[in-house]
Amino acid sequence: MDKGSKIYVAGHRGLVGGAILRRLRAEGYENLVLRTRQELDLTDQRAVYRFFEEERPEYVFLAAAKVGGILANATYPADFIRENLLIQTNVIDAAYRYGVKKLLFLGSSCIYPKLAPQPMKEEYLLTGPLEPTNEAYAVAKIAGIKMVQAYRRQYGFRAISLMPTNLYGPGDNFDLETSHVIPALIRKFHEAKEAGQKEVVVWGTGTPRREFLHVDDLADAAVFLMRHYEEEEIINVGVGEDISVRELASLIARVVGFEGEIVYDPTKPDGTPRKLLDVSRLFAMGWRPKVSLEEGLRQTYAWFRNNWVGARGLGKA
């Protein structure tokens, strides 16, 4: 993949796709093919085939997906499995049929069993039951992994699969019904601070442990692996460290400037007890994340204040 290569970033307006786009442009890649959801419906097979036939991209970053937190996954499981299966099936097949040189598929750490040994190695895939709250999404992503591997084995199609840990950063979704834990907590603490509330309620017990990777670090890893990784086996992308939800909430409250009490609601689901990826294979290749959690949270909160708050009337920007 050189600076003149024609590159298609699927999902370039999302959190991950937007970061990959920023990374590519920062490194001097300008021959980029982009389509919004309105311009190209990736669940429409004919439209996807027509796009690939006309544009003939050489490299594809498949970052388009329907994503969400515990509440969204539990409420709309049919949407999550159907849309993700359609998107990835259409793009992977069209990429192969229309001569793409290499495709990068983005999975998720939720593909691993709920009670997998920690940290989770790549070989733990399909060794136990999934976390029920996001099973539909996980099954779709596992199908994408297996499709990439099958096309590689049968057709020799150059495609790789990355399994990122929990992501956050500028451009995240702060809708409380569909967001993940970091943007949800940033918004909750911000609104509580602006309203002068004395407490914020956080779902669950606060004991689950999670690993968080800044989306710009993921984008850096994605471009790095597109250049240097050629294996069929999936590869984990993370920081190799985790933090409890309770510690995370306290850190976010400090970043936002909320000084009230944090109350935990144990009647709400915790999700998987712990999710920490074994990133030894990636680190052995020489890649390391650059953004610390606190620095990344400050960047994300600044983006929220500048881009979300004023536009939606959620309090002072």
N, C-alpha and C positions, 0 to 999 in steps of 0.2 A: 504494500500500500504506500504509494508515493504521493507527493503533493499534488500531482495532476490527476490522481485516480478519482473516478466518479463514485461518490459515496452517498448512499441513501440512509438517512436516520429516520426510522419509523417511530413515531411518537415524539417528535422533536419539541412539542409544546408541553410535554409532561415533565415531571421532576427529573427523571433520569435522562430522557432524550434531550432535554434542554441543556443539561450539564455536559453531555457528550458533544452536543453541537458547539457549546462554548469552548470545550477542550480542543476540538478539531480546528476551529477557527484560530484559536490562540497558537496552534502549532503550524499554521499556514496552509491548512487544507481549505480550498475555496470552491472546488468543483462539487458542491453539495446539492443533492436532490431532496427537496422537502415538500410535504403535502400536509395540509391541515386535515382534521377529521371531516370537515365539510367538503373539502376538495377530493378526498379519497377515503371511502368507507372500507376499512380493512376486513370487515366481516363479509364483504361482497366479493365473492370469488372472481366473477367476471371483471369487475372493476380493477381488482388487484392484478390479474393477468394482463389486462390492457395496459396498465401503468408500467409493468415490467417490460412488456413487449416494446412500448414506445421509448422508455427512458434508458433501458439496459444498464442499470448501475453495476459497478464492478464489485463493490463491497457494501454489505448491509449490516447496520446495527439495529437489531430488533428489540427496541425498547418500548414499543406500544403494548399496552395491556390495560385491563380493567383492574384497578387496585383499590384497597381500602383497609380499614382497621377491623377490630373484632366485631363491632356493631354492624358495619356494612356487610361483612362476610356472612354473619349469622342471619341477617335479614334478607339478603338477595343471593343465596347460593346458586340458584339456577342461572341468574345473569352472569355470575362470576365464571361458572364452568363453561357456559355456552359461548360467551363473547371471547374469552381467552382461547378456547379451542379453535374457534373460527379464525381469529386474527393470526395465530401462529401457524396454523395449517396452511392458510392461504399464502402467507408471506414466504414460509420455508419452501413450499412446493414451487411457487412462482420463481423464487430465487434460483432454485436448481434448474427449472425448465428454461429460463432465459439467460443462463450463462454467467451468473454471479460467481466471482472468483472465490469469495469467502464470506460467510455469514456468522455473526456473533449473536447468540440467543441468550437473553437474560432471564434466569430463573429466579428463585427466591429461597432463603434459608428455611421457609416453612415446608419445603418438600421433605425434610427429614422427619423421622418418627418423633412423636411427642416426647417419649422417654428415652431418646437416643443418648448414649454415653456422651459426656462432655469432656473436652470440646468435640464438636461433631466433624468427623472425617468424611471425605467424599464417598468412601465405600459403605457408609451407613445408610445410603439411599435404599428404600424398600426393604428394610430389615425389621419393621415394626409398624403398628398403627399410627395414623396421623393425628394431629390435634383436631378434634371435631369442629371447633369454631371456624377454621379456615380450610376444611377438607376439600371443598369444591375447587377453590383456587389452587390448592396444592396439587390435586389430581390433574388439573389442566396443565400446570407447569411441568409435572412429571411426564405427561404425554408429550409435551414439547421437547423435553430432553431426549426421550426415546425416539421421537421422530427424527431429530437431528442425527442421533447415532445410527438409526436405520438407513437414512439417506447417505450417510458417510460410508457405511458398510456395503450397501447395495450399489450405489452409484459413484462412490468415490468423491462425494460432494464435500468440499472443505467447509466445515461448520464446527463451531465450538460453543460450549455452554458454560456460562458463568453463574455462580450462585452467590449473590450478594447478601450480606447480613442486613439488618434493619437500617434503612436509609433516612436521611433528613437533610434539610438545607434550604437555601433560597429557592423559591418557586414551589414550595410544598403546598399541600392542600390543608387548609385550616377550618374546613367545615366540620363541626363537631359530630355530625352523624356519620361521616365517611372517612375521617382522618385517622392517621396513626397516632401513637402515644405522644411523641414530641410536639408536633404542631397542635394537638388537642390541648396539651398542658400549657403551652405558650399562650394560646388564646384564652384559656380559662384563667390563668394568673393575670394576664393583661386586663381582662374585663373586670376581674375582682378588684384589682388595684385601682382602676379608673372609677369604679363604683363605690369604693371605700368599704368593700366587704371585709369581714373579719376572718372568714374561713373559705377554703376551697375544698370541695369533695373530689377525691380521686378514686376511680374504679379499682376494686380488688383490695388485696391485703397489702400491696406494696412490696411483697417479698420476691416475686419473680425477677430473674436477672436477664438483662438484655444487652446485646452488643450493638453499638451504633456507629455507622460509617457516614461521614459527610459525603454528599452526592458528588462533589467535585473530586474527591478521592476515588470514588467508584469510576467516574468518567476517565480519570487518569489511568486507572487499572485497565479499563475496557480498551482504550487505545493501545496501551502497552501489550495487552494480551492478543489483540487483533494482529499486532506485528510479530509477536514472538511465541505464541502458543498454538500448537498444532495437534493436540491429543484428542482422542475420542472421549476420554474420561472428563467428567465435570470438574470444575476447579472453583474452590471457595474464594470469596473476596470479602475481607473484613479487617478488623484491627487487632484481633487476638486478645481482647480484653472485654469484660462486661461490667455492668453496674446494676444495682437493684433499682426497681421502679421507685422505691422510697428515696434512695440517694439521688436519682434523676430528678424527681419532683422538687427536692430541696435545692438542687443546683439551678433548675429552671426558675424557681421562685426568686432566687438570688439574682439571676441574670435580669429578670423582668423588674425586680424591685418590689415584689409583693412581700409584705412583712407579717401577714396574718397567719392563722393556723392551717395546717394541712390535715384533713380528715380522710380516712380511708373507709370505703364502703365494701365490706367483705361479702355482701350479698351479690355483688357484680363479679363476672368471671375474671379470672387471672390469666387464662390462656396457658400456654406451655410454661412449666416451672423455670426452665432455663434454656436459653438459645445462645450458644457460643460456638463459633466456627473454628475449626482447626485450619489455620491459614499457612501452615508450614510449607506446603508445596509452592504457593505463590511467593512467600518471602524468600524461599530458596532460589527463586528466579531473579531476585534482586529488587523486587518492588516493595515499597513501604508507604503507608499513609502519611500525610503531611499535616492534616488539620486536627488539632486536639478537640475534645468534646466541648470544653467550655468556650474555646474560640469559635467553634462551629455554631454553638447555641447563640452566641452574641451576634454572629453574622445573620443567622436565621431570624432572630427577633428583630433586628434592624430591618431586614427585608419585609417582615410582617407589618411593621409600623409604617413603612414607606409605600407598600404596595397593596396591602389588604385592608388595613384599618380605615383609612380615609375613604377608600373607594366603596366601602360597605357600611359606613357610619357606625363602626363598632367602638367609638370612643375617640379620644384625642390621638392624633398621629404623632 
